[in-house]
Amino acid sequence: MFQLRDVTCQFGRKLAVNNVSLTIPEGQMVGVIGRSGAGKSTLLRMLNRLAKSTSGSIRYGDIDVTALRGAGLRAWQRDCAMIFQQFNLVPRLDVLTNVLLGRLNERSTVMNVLGLFSREERIEAIAALERLGIEQVALQPAGTLSGGQQQRVAIARALMQRPKVLLADEPIASLDPLNAKIVMDALRDINEREGITVIVNLHTLDTARTYCQRIVGMAEGRVVFDGAAEHLDGQAVATIYGTEQAIDETMTSTALPERQAALARPATPSASLQPLVLAGL
């Protein structure tokens, strides 16, 4: 369980996150919405400790996240995996190696320098790619993939960390509608099947309503809405986005006709693509 108490993050005179308190039980899928600059990304980066809070406390169970240093911090960033809008893959490396990089915090420095991965690690990486419907590109350079494929590779890499929490910072902001749906379906599947807490920053209201059990709305660094999707009414939306004009929620990245939605579902992996063959074993 995450417990945030009076968390503030200040950059110079700019209050990016202002006195936020939240409790997030294990296993929830939470959508964080708000305008650009509302503090959504900074909030997620503080949870992962990519950004340090100025004041307040962040705890996960018995772990004081704000106090972590050294090996303890590295272990936390393994357990609290992060998926970025810009994918953060190594373009020249093949997809399989990019996924295997998710295991770096679990391995010795020598093994990492030599790029040596075990048979079991390769099988696990291929299984993650199969789950996301992209095992057929395992040996292809990551830089040659489409944006949607690269984001799925980033999710597979995060799964290799065997995380307790999965944070996704605007993972569909640069994707077309079909790939946006595939990525959000994958995040929901991870949440439901593994029971992993998923916290995702989103710009699109319909996506948050469709996929998230709980929605947190931010404005000017503060939490101005926290509740179930069905309670996100017009007044709450106006408060979050600072407008009295009606917002058309269908003009968003995952508002797909049913036929397109069916096409977006990953195909069942071909039986001819055996994991051991792709892994070079």
Secondary structure as the mmCIF struct_conf table of DSSP 4:
data_model
#
loop_
_struct_conf.conf_type_id
_struct_conf.id
_struct_conf.beg_label_comp_id
_struct_conf.beg_label_asym_id
_struct_conf.beg_label_seq_id
_struct_conf.end_label_comp_id
_struct_conf.end_label_asym_id
_struct_conf.end_label_seq_id
STRN STRN1 PHE A 2 PHE A 11
TURN_TY1_P TURN_TY1_P1 GLY A 12 ARG A 13
STRN STRN2 LYS A 14 ILE A 24
TURN_TY1_P TURN_TY1_P2 GLU A 26 GLY A 27
STRN STRN3 MET A 29 ILE A 33
BEND BEND1 ARG A 35 ARG A 35
TURN_TY1_P TURN_TY1_P3 SER A 36 GLY A 37
BEND BEND2 ALA A 38 GLY A 39
HELX_RH_AL_P HELX_RH_AL_P1 LYS A 40 ASN A 48
TURN_TY1_P TURN_TY1_P4 ARG A 49 ARG A 49
BEND BEND3 LEU A 50 ALA A 51
BEND BEND4 THR A 54 THR A 54
STRN STRN4 SER A 55 TYR A 60
TURN_TY1_P TURN_TY1_P5 GLY A 61 ASP A 62
STRN STRN5 ILE A 63 ASP A 64
HELX_RH_3T_P HELX_RH_3T_P1 VAL A 65 ALA A 67
HELX_RH_AL_P HELX_RH_AL_P2 GLY A 70 ASP A 79
STRN STRN6 CYS A 80 ILE A 83
TURN_TY1_P TURN_TY1_P6 GLN A 85 GLN A 86
TURN_TY1_P TURN_TY1_P7 PRO A 91 ARG A 92
BEND BEND5 LEU A 93 LEU A 93
STRN STRN7 ASP A 94 ASP A 94
HELX_RH_AL_P HELX_RH_AL_P3 VAL A 95 LEU A 100
HELX_RH_3T_P HELX_RH_3T_P2 LEU A 101 GLU A 106
BEND BEND6 ARG A 107 ARG A 107
HELX_RH_AL_P HELX_RH_AL_P4 THR A 109 LEU A 114
TURN_TY1_P TURN_TY1_P8 GLY A 115 GLY A 115
HELX_RH_AL_P HELX_RH_AL_P5 ARG A 119 ARG A 131
TURN_TY1_P TURN_TY1_P9 LEU A 132 GLY A 133
HELX_RH_3T_P HELX_RH_3T_P3 GLU A 135 VAL A 137
TURN_TY1_P TURN_TY1_P10 ALA A 138 LEU A 139
BEND BEND7 GLN A 140 GLN A 140
STRN STRN8 PRO A 141 PRO A 141
HELX_RH_3T_P HELX_RH_3T_P4 ALA A 142 THR A 144
BEND BEND8 LEU A 145 LEU A 145
HELX_RH_AL_P HELX_RH_AL_P6 GLY A 147 MET A 160
TURN_TY1_P TURN_TY1_P11 GLN A 161 GLN A 161
BEND BEND9 LYS A 164 LYS A 164
STRN STRN9 VAL A 165 ASP A 169
BEND BEND10 GLU A 170 GLU A 170
TURN_TY1_P TURN_TY1_P12 PRO A 171 SER A 174
BEND BEND11 LEU A 175 LEU A 175
HELX_RH_AL_P HELX_RH_AL_P7 PRO A 177 GLU A 194
STRN STRN10 THR A 197 LEU A 202
BEND BEND12 HIS A 203 HIS A 203
HELX_RH_AL_P HELX_RH_AL_P8 LEU A 205 TYR A 211
BEND BEND13 GLN A 213 GLN A 213
STRN STRN11 ARG A 214 ALA A 219
TURN_TY1_P TURN_TY1_P13 GLU A 220 GLY A 221
STRN STRN12 ARG A 222 ALA A 228
HELX_RH_3T_P HELX_RH_3T_P5 ALA A 229 HIS A 231
HELX_RH_AL_P HELX_RH_AL_P9 GLY A 234 TYR A 241
TURN_TY1_P TURN_TY1_P14 GLY A 242 GLY A 242
BEND BEND14 GLN A 245 GLN A 245
TURN_TY1_P TURN_TY1_P15 GLU A 249 THR A 250
BEND BEND15 MET A 251 THR A 252
TURN_TY1_P TURN_TY1_P16 SER A 253 THR A 254
HELX_RH_AL_P HELX_RH_AL_P10 GLU A 258 ALA A 264
BEND BEND16 ARG A 265 ARG A 265
HELX_LH_PP_P HELX_LH_PP_P1 PRO A 266 SER A 270
TURN_TY1_P TURN_TY1_P17 ALA A 271 SER A 272
BEND BEND17 LEU A 273 LEU A 273
HELX_RH_AL_P HELX_RH_AL_P11 PRO A 275 LEU A 278
TURN_TY1_P TURN_TY1_P18 ALA A 279 GLY A 280
#
